[in-house]
Amino acid sequence: MKKYTLVGVGLLVLPFLANAQGTVGGLLTLVGTILTSLVPIAIGLAVVLFLFGVVKYVAAGDDEGGRADARQLMIWGIVALFVMVSVWGLVELLGTTVGVTPGGTGTVPTLPPVP
């Protein structure tokens, strides 16, 4: 079984080895692109979780246990939304304070010449 696992992992890694001449900047750009596309998906999942909790709450009717479970789903959906949007805002605030803009190029400070 180990042999087949190693072969499978090797086949999955092979395309990355073929593209090994890429730069670190290219890898960072790829990671940034992936993370940028995952943020809206995560926020959407939190909204769906909240709305699912609302539907379960309405559908529970007089069942206290069902309403309590639905209430927990709604609370966790709101907490997830709050945390994601807060972190997003803090990163934006930090970037604005430091002077870093998304997609911009930064300037690297240099040392003054020695007289």
N, C-alpha and C positions, 0 to 999 in steps of 0.2 A: 504494500500500500504506500510505503514511503517513496518508493521508486516512482510511482505514478504522480504523487504529489509534487516531487521535485521536477519531473518533466513538465507538469502543468504550470508550475511557477516559472520555470525556465522559458516556456513558450510565451507566457505573459510578459516577461521582462525583456524578451528579445527585441521588440520594437524600440524600447528605451535605449538599449545598447547600440542600436543602429543610429540613433540620434544623439549619441554621446558627445558629439563635438559642439553641442550648444553651449551657450554661456550661462553664467549664473544669473545675469540680468534677464535672459530669456526664461529661465526657470521661475524667477520671481514674478515675471509678468504673467506666466501661466497660472501660478498659484493665486495671484491677485485677481485674475479673470475668473477663476473657479469660485473664489470666495465672494466676489462681487455678484455672481449669478446665484449663489446659495442664499444670500441674505433675503431677497424678496420671497424665495421659496419658503424659508423658515418663518417669515412674517405671515405669509399666506396660510401655512399650516397652523399657526397660533390662532388666526382668525377662524379657520375651519373648526378647530378644537372648541373655541368659544361658542360658535354658532351651533355645533353639535350638542354642546351642553344646554343651550337654550331650547333646542328641539326636544331633548330628553326631559327637560324640566316641564315643558308644556305637556308632553306626552305622558308624564308620570301621573298627572292628575292628583288624586288624594293619597297616593303611596308615598309615605314619608321617606322610606329608604331610597326609593328611586329619585325623589327630589333632592335628597342629600347628596347622592352620587352625581347628579346633574349639576348641583351647585358647586361641587368640587371641581368638575370639569370647567365650568365657567370661570372659577377663581384661578385655576392654573392657566387657562387661556389668557386671562387678563394679566397675570403675573409675567407670563412669557412675553406678551406684547410689550409690557412696561419695561422689562429688562432689555429686550432687543432695541427698542427705540431709545432708551436711556443711554445704552452703550454707544449707539450710533451717534447720538447728540454729543456725548462726551468726547468721542473721537473727533468729531467735527470742531468742537470748541477747542480742543487741544491743538488740532492742526491749524486753526485760525490764529490761536495765540502764538504758536511757534512760527507761523508764516509758511506753512506747508500747504500747498493746494493740490487737490487730486488731479493727477495727470500732468502736473507741472514739472519743471525741472528745477532742482535745487542748486544752490551755489555752494561750493566747497570752500571753506575758509583756508587761506594759506598763511604760512608763517612769514613775518617780515624778513627781508634779507639781512644778513649779518654784515655790519659795516667793516 
